[in-house]
Amino acid sequence: MVNALGETFAKERYDILIVDDGSSDGTWGIVKNLAKTRDNIGGLRFTRNFGKESAIGAGLRKAYDMVDSVACVIVMDADMQHPVDIALKMYKSWSRGGVDIIEGVKTARQNESPLRRYGAKLFYKALQTMAGLNLENASDFKLLDVRVVREIINMPENQTFFRAMTGWTGLRAQKIYFEPKERSAGGTKWSLIKLARLAIGSVTAYTSKPLNWVTFAGFGFLAFALLLALQTLINYVLGYSVAGFTTVIILLLLIGSVLMISLGIIGVYIAKIYDEIKARPRYIISEALEIRGQKD
């Protein structure tokens, strides 16, 4: 990736900041060797795996600390799925002015099962419906003006979703479409369970509409219960036998399921409040390699 960036941005002044999210392989050793031979390469290493969102946040904050020499920041994965030639197109589009954010949007989803592809589509549709954010086929591959970086790092919450945060700012944005490449090594660490947790966390981080739905469901069942009670009284007055044991059981199971789901939704929001109140740091850095070119 470093060599590809060097060839692509050969005529531009650029720096590379690599964030090692607590990897257990030899990644950090490679980063240290690169930093020794290149003045424009630096790195951050976490004490453990704190997650992709924390890694992006740490990289943006470090980049903003160099604000005197940084005009924009490009966020991209190190597995080469984000093409470096598209990064150059982003930079050229930004340099012409009139835009603060360049969004990398996928034209295809590589090597995904139909279930995962459908799940991703459903998630983005739900996020658009509830939070008003259209993130279909969105990615973390973005160019951000330093103004955008400042706004993002000043957001105090610990529960973050980078793809949505940039759109939430409302700053001027432009889309550039790209086809993800094959991974240069390794495979995805995102299981269906992790993706489901990410989806739930992202939706609850940007909208409270699920809580409203719980309230509406409660009123809906109240109205249904009143109608059922009225029907029962009418049958009793008319002398009809009160039957429907199966119906009662089904209703109890249905209402119980709605109650449990409602409690689960409320519990997710309470857990988020709990995490925010603790105000623990989003990450801990064990080692940092400064970009030496910034000191010249």
Backbone hydrogen bonds, N-H to C=O, Kabsch-Sander energy under -0.5 kcal/mol:
donor,donor_aa,acceptor,acceptor_aa,energy
5,L,1,M,-2.6
6,G,2,V,-2.2
7,E,3,N,-2.2
8,T,4,A,-2.1
9,F,5,L,-2.9
10,A,7,E,-0.7
12,E,9,F,-1.8
14,Y,12,E,-0.7
16,I,40,N,-3.2
18,I,16,I,-0.5
18,I,42,G,-2.2
19,V,17,L,-0.5
20,D,18,I,-0.6
20,D,44,L,-3.5
21,D,19,V,-0.8
22,G,20,D,-2.1
30,I,26,G,-1.6
31,V,27,T,-2.2
32,K,28,W,-2.4
33,N,29,G,-2.0
34,L,30,I,-2.3
35,A,31,V,-2.4
36,K,32,K,-1.4
37,T,33,N,-1.2
38,R,34,L,-1.8
41,I,38,R,-1.0
42,G,16,I,-2.6
43,G,289,L,-1.9
44,L,18,I,-2.3
45,R,287,E,-2.6
46,F,20,D,-2.6
47,T,284,I,-2.1
50,F,48,R,-0.8
55,A,51,G,-1.9
56,I,52,K,-2.5
57,G,53,E,-2.3
58,A,54,S,-2.5
59,G,55,A,-2.2
60,L,56,I,-2.5
61,R,57,G,-2.2
62,K,58,A,-2.3
63,A,59,G,-2.2
64,Y,60,L,-2.3
65,D,61,R,-1.6
66,M,62,K,-0.6
66,M,63,A,-1.1
67,V,64,Y,-1.6
69,S,66,M,-2.2
70,V,66,M,-0.8
73,V,144,L,-2.6
75,V,73,V,-0.5
75,V,142,K,-2.9
76,M,74,I,-0.5
80,M,77,D,-0.5
87,A,83,P,-1.2
88,L,84,V,-1.6
89,K,85,D,-1.5
90,M,86,I,-2.3
91,Y,87,A,-2.1
92,K,88,L,-2.4
93,S,89,K,-2.3
94,W,90,M,-2.5
95,S,91,Y,-2.6
96,R,92,K,-0.9
97,G,94,W,-1.9
100,D,172,R,-2.1
101,I,172,R,-2.1
102,I,143,L,-2.5
103,E,101,I,-0.6
103,E,174,Q,-3.6
104,G,141,F,-1.9
105,V,103,E,-0.7
105,V,176,I,-2.5
106,K,137,N,-2.8
107,T,178,F,-2.1
110,Q,108,A,-0.6
112,E,109,R,-0.6
117,R,113,S,-2.6
118,Y,114,P,-2.6
119,G,115,L,-2.4
120,A,116,R,-2.4
121,K,117,R,-1.9
122,L,118,Y,-2.5
123,F,119,G,-2.3
124,Y,120,A,-2.3
125,K,121,K,-1.9
126,A,122,L,-2.3
127,L,123,F,-2.5
128,Q,124,Y,-2.0
129,T,125,K,-2.3
130,M,126,A,-2.5
131,A,127,L,-2.4
132,G,128,Q,-1.1
133,L,127,L,-1.0
134,N,132,G,-0.5
135,L,133,L,-1.0
138,A,135,L,-2.4
139,S,104,G,-0.6
142,K,75,V,-1.3
142,K,140,D,-1.1
143,L,102,I,-2.2
144,L,73,V,-3.3
145,D,100,D,-2.6
146,V,71,A,-2.0
148,V,145,D,-0.9
149,V,145,D,-1.9
150,R,146,V,-2.2
151,E,147,R,-1.8
152,I,148,V,-2.3
153,I,149,V,-2.5
154,N,150,R,-1.2
155,M,152,I,-1.5
160,T,158,N,-1.0
164,A,161,F,-1.1
165,M,161,F,-2.0
166,T,162,F,-1.6
167,G,163,R,-0.6
168,W,164,A,-2.3
169,T,165,M,-1.2
170,G,167,G,-1.1
174,Q,101,I,-2.2
176,I,103,E,-3.2
178,F,105,V,-2.4
181,K,81,Q,-1.5
184,S,79,D,-2.4
191,S,189,K,-1.0
195,L,191,S,-2.4
196,A,192,L,-2.2
197,R,193,I,-2.3
198,L,194,K,-2.4
199,A,195,L,-2.4
200,I,196,A,-2.5
201,G,197,R,-2.8
202,S,198,L,-2.5
203,V,199,A,-2.4
204,T,200,I,-2.3
205,A,201,G,-1.1
206,Y,202,S,-0.8
206,Y,203,V,-1.0
207,T,203,V,-1.0
211,L,208,S,-1.0
212,N,208,S,-1.2
213,W,209,K,-2.4
214,V,210,P,-1.6
215,T,211,L,-1.5
216,F,212,N,-2.5
217,A,213,W,-2.7
218,G,214,V,-2.0
219,F,215,T,-2.2
220,G,216,F,-2.4
221,F,217,A,-2.4
222,L,218,G,-1.9
223,A,219,F,-2.3
224,F,220,G,-2.0
225,A,221,F,-2.5
226,L,222,L,-2.2
227,L,223,A,-2.0
228,L,224,F,-2.3
229,A,225,A,-2.6
230,L,226,L,-2.3
231,Q,227,L,-2.2
232,T,228,L,-2.1
233,L,229,A,-2.3
234,I,230,L,-2.2
235,N,231,Q,-2.3
236,Y,232,T,-2.0
237,V,233,L,-2.5
238,L,234,I,-2.1
239,G,235,N,-0.5
239,G,236,Y,-0.8
240,Y,235,N,-2.3
243,A,241,S,-0.9
248,V,244,G,-2.1
249,I,245,F,-2.1
250,I,246,T,-2.4
251,L,247,T,-2.5
252,L,248,V,-2.5
253,L,249,I,-2.5
254,L,250,I,-2.6
255,I,251,L,-3.0
256,G,252,L,-2.5
257,S,253,L,-2.2
258,V,254,L,-2.3
259,L,255,I,-2.5
260,M,256,G,-2.3
261,I,257,S,-2.6
262,S,258,V,-2.6
263,L,259,L,-2.6
264,G,260,M,-2.1
265,I,261,I,-2.4
266,I,262,S,-2.5
267,G,263,L,-2.5
268,V,264,G,-2.0
269,Y,265,I,-1.7
270,I,266,I,-2.4
271,A,267,G,-2.6
272,K,268,V,-1.9
273,I,269,Y,-2.3
274,Y,270,I,-2.5
275,D,271,A,-2.5
276,E,272,K,-2.4
277,I,273,I,-2.5
278,K,274,Y,-1.8
279,A,275,D,-1.0
280,R,275,D,-0.5
286,S,45,R,-3.0
286,S,284,I,-0.5
287,E,45,R,-1.3
289,L,43,G,-3.1
290,E,288,A,-0.6
292,R,290,E,-0.9
293,G,39,D,-2.4
294,Q,291,I,-1.7
295,K,292,R,-1.7
296,D,293,G,-0.7
